[in-house]
């Protein structure tokens, strides 16, 4: 399995994060101040150089005024492979 940071899905995640920040009208510096992280952290996350975990994702998009669940749903809709994985798992019995 390919490392997630080298997949189209991870590129879509980075794009979703960048879009949330830009839509909120925030610079990387302003968002970094809000999250109390270095500006370089924002740049590395958006550029795919640094992995982001689920909690960091929620904090990031929330600081942009975006509902994390809505953001995740948009990401799934933009990513056919995630969408097909999601539907395949719904059909499995427990």
N, C-alpha and C positions, 0 to 999 in steps of 0.2 A: 504494500500500500504506500502510495506517495505521501510525503509529509504534507500536512494540511496547508502550510503557508505557501506551497508551490502549486496550489490547485486553483481552478477557475472559481470555485466556491469561496475560497479565502480572499481572492481578488474582489469578489462581489461584496464580501463583508467589509473590506477596506473602503470600497466605494460607498457603501451605505453609511459608514461612519463619517467619511469626508462630506458626503451630501448632507447629513444631519447637521454638522457643524456649519457648513456654508449656508444652508437654509435658515439657520438660526442667526446668521449674520455675525458669527463669531470668528475672530482670527484664531490661529493656533495658540498664540500667546494668551489671549483672553480666556480660552477654554482651559489652557494649562493652569492659569491662575485660579480659575474656578475649581478645578480638580486638585489643586495643590501638587502638581507634578511639573517637571521641567518641560519647556516647549518642545525640546527634542523628543520627549516621550510621545507627544501627540504626532509629531512628524514621522517617527518610526512606526507607530501603530498604523497611521493612515497609509504609509508607504509599504506596509507588509514586512518591515524589517524586525518588528517585535510582535510576538504573539500576544493576544489579549484573551483573558479568561471571561467567563460569563458574568461575573460580578463587575469586572472592569467595563465590559460592554454596557451593562445596565447603567453604571455610573456615568459613562461617557455620553450615551444618548440622552439620559435624563438631564444632564447638565446642558444639553442643547434644547431642552424643552420637548423632547420626543418620548412617547410611551415606549418602553423597551419591547413590550409584546407586539405592538404595531410595527416597530422597526424589524423585529425578527420575522414577522409574517411577510413583510415586504421582501426581505432577504430570501425567504423560502420561495416566494412567488417568482423572483428574478432568477432563481437557480434551479433549472429543470432536474438536475440530479438529486438535489435535496427534496424536491417536490415528489419525485418518483419513489425515493426511499421512504418518505413519510406515508405515502399511500400504500406501499407494500407492507409496512409494519402495521397499519390499521387492519389489514386483512388477516393477520396472524392470530391464531388462537393462543390463549395463555395456558 
